[in-house]
Amino acid sequence: LHDCAKPILAREQGSFAGHEQRGAALAAARARALRLSSAETDWVRAFVEWHTQPNRLARQPNWPTAGALSGQALRLVYRLSRAAGAALPALAIFAPADCWGKRGAQTTPEQCAPSQAIAAQILDAYYTRLSPRALPPPLLDGRDILARGIPPGPRVGALLEALREAQVCGEIHTRDAALRWLSQHADDQATE
């Protein structure tokens, strides 16, 4: 199901470019036809839409090859978790399987080592930092931002999300630090 759009795109455009998004729409339609719940349909859609991302991340030039994620790597996995939601653990497990499946019987362990490493890293990050049970409580909420004179609107949500990302990535730990962060970033956004 994850590559369901590849045959269609190959006929239409001669490549697989965009198969993730097109496949996600097809998979979601199939899930609805099978009368899956909205949550199950969303999970299927997210899985198909984001199924290539772990292996893409694992093959970035400076991706850490072992150990817990930190810095920019953790930030990228946090963003993937926000996009993929509850499908993230399955995406992690799928990464090595997709590597082995694409390469066939001649695959060596070394060829799929990056996929196996990122699977372990994503699962560790998910269960220690990113899952709903692991996330720390937010340090600020919308009322705190409005109290700083920022008018209601999309900017409030964008600031809250950026602050949440910084908190989850270990850059901010206290309410006071979050308020300082907000002052700095609200000013940055105001001058853009």
C-alpha positions in Angstrom: 0.0 0.0 0.0 2.9 2.4 0.8 3.9 2.6 -2.9 0.4 2.3 -4.4 0.8 5.5 -6.5 4.0 4.4 -8.2 2.4 2.5 -11.1 0.0 5.4 -11.8 2.8 8.0 -11.7 5.1 5.9 -13.8 2.4 5.8 -16.5 1.5 9.5 -16.2 5.0 11.1 -15.8 7.6 8.4 -16.2 8.8 8.7 -12.6 7.8 8.1 -9.1 8.2 11.7 -7.9 5.4 12.7 -5.5 4.3 9.1 -5.0 4.1 9.7 -1.2 1.4 12.4 -1.4 -0.5 10.8 -4.2 -0.4 7.4 -2.5 -1.5 8.9 0.8 -4.7 10.2 -0.9 -5.3 6.8 -2.5 -4.7 5.0 0.7 -7.0 7.2 2.7 -9.7 6.7 0.1 -9.3 3.0 0.4 -9.3 3.2 4.2 -12.6 5.1 4.1 -14.0 2.5 1.6 -13.1 -0.2 4.1 -14.9 1.8 6.8 -11.9 2.4 9.0 -12.4 5.0 11.7 -11.2 8.5 11.1 -8.2 7.9 13.4 -7.3 4.7 11.5 -7.7 6.5 8.2 -5.5 9.4 9.4 -2.8 6.8 10.5 -2.8 5.1 7.1 -2.6 8.4 5.3 0.3 9.6 7.5 2.1 6.3 7.1 2.0 6.4 3.4 2.7 10.1 3.1 5.8 10.0 5.3 7.1 6.4 4.6 10.2 7.6 2.8 11.3 10.2 5.3 13.2 8.1 7.8 15.5 6.7 5.1 16.0 10.1 3.6 17.0 11.5 7.0 19.4 8.5 7.6 21.2 9.2 4.4 21.9 12.9 5.0 25.6 13.6 5.0 26.0 14.6 8.7 23.3 12.3 10.2 24.6 10.6 13.4 25.2 6.9 12.9 24.6 5.8 16.5 23.3 7.0 19.8 20.5 9.2 20.9 19.5 12.1 18.7 20.3 15.7 19.6 20.6 19.1 18.0 19.4 19.4 14.4 18.8 15.6 14.0 16.4 15.6 17.0 14.7 18.8 15.6 14.1 17.0 12.3 12.6 13.9 13.9 10.4 16.2 16.1 9.0 17.8 13.0 8.5 14.4 11.4 6.6 13.3 14.6 4.4 16.4 14.4 3.6 15.5 10.7 3.3 11.7 11.1 1.8 11.6 14.6 1.0 8.1 15.9 2.4 6.5 12.7 6.0 7.5 13.7 7.0 4.2 15.5 5.7 2.2 12.5 7.7 4.4 10.1 10.8 3.7 12.1 10.3 0.0 12.0 9.4 0.1 8.3 12.7 2.0 7.3 14.9 -1.1 7.4 12.2 -3.3 5.8 11.9 -0.8 3.0 15.7 -0.8 2.5 15.9 -4.6 2.3 12.8 -4.8 0.1 14.1 -2.3 -2.4 17.5 -3.9 -2.7 16.5 -7.5 -3.0 18.3 -10.7 -2.1 21.7 -9.3 -2.8 21.4 -6.7 0.0 24.2 -6.6 2.5 23.8 -5.6 6.2 26.1 -2.6 5.5 23.7 -1.2 2.8 20.8 -1.1 5.3 22.8 -0.1 8.4 21.7 3.5 8.2 18.0 2.4 8.1 18.5 0.2 11.1 20.3 2.9 13.0 17.6 5.5 12.3 14.9 3.1 13.3 16.5 2.7 16.7 17.1 6.4 17.0 13.5 7.3 16.1 12.0 4.7 18.4 14.3 6.0 21.3 13.3 9.6 20.6 9.6 8.8 20.3 9.3 6.8 23.5 11.6 9.1 25.6 10.7 12.5 24.2 8.0 12.7 21.5 5.1 10.4 22.3 2.1 12.0 24.0 3.1 10.3 27.3 6.7 11.4 27.1 6.1 15.1 26.2 6.7 17.5 29.0 3.8 19.9 29.8 4.1 23.1 27.8 5.9 25.9 29.5 3.6 28.6 28.1 0.2 28.8 26.5 -1.6 31.3 24.3 -2.6 33.5 27.2 1.1 34.1 27.9 1.7 35.2 24.4 -1.3 37.4 24.2 -0.2 39.0 27.5 3.0 40.1 25.7 0.9 42.2 23.4 0.9 39.9 20.4 -2.5 40.0 18.7 -4.6 36.8 18.3 -3.9 35.0 15.1 -1.7 32.5 13.4 1.5 34.1 14.8 0.4 32.9 18.3 0.2 29.3 17.2 3.5 29.6 15.3 5.3 31.0 18.3 3.8 28.2 20.5 4.9 25.5 18.1 8.5 26.9 17.8 8.7 27.2 21.6 7.4 23.6 22.0 10.1 22.4 19.5 12.8 24.2 21.5 11.5 22.7 24.7 11.3 19.2 23.4 14.8 19.5 21.9 16.2 20.4 25.3 17.0 24.1 24.6 14.5 25.5 27.1 13.7 23.9 30.5 11.9 26.6 32.6 9.0 29.0 32.4 11.4 31.9 32.8 13.6 30.7 30.0 10.5 30.3 27.9 9.5 33.9 28.6 13.0 35.1 27.6 12.8 33.0 24.4 9.4 34.5 23.7 10.6 38.0 24.1 13.5 37.4 21.8 11.6 35.5 19.1 8.5 37.8 19.2 10.9 40.7 18.5 12.6 38.8 15.7 9.2 38.0 14.1 8.1 41.6 14.5 11.0 42.9 12.4 10.6 40.3 9.6 
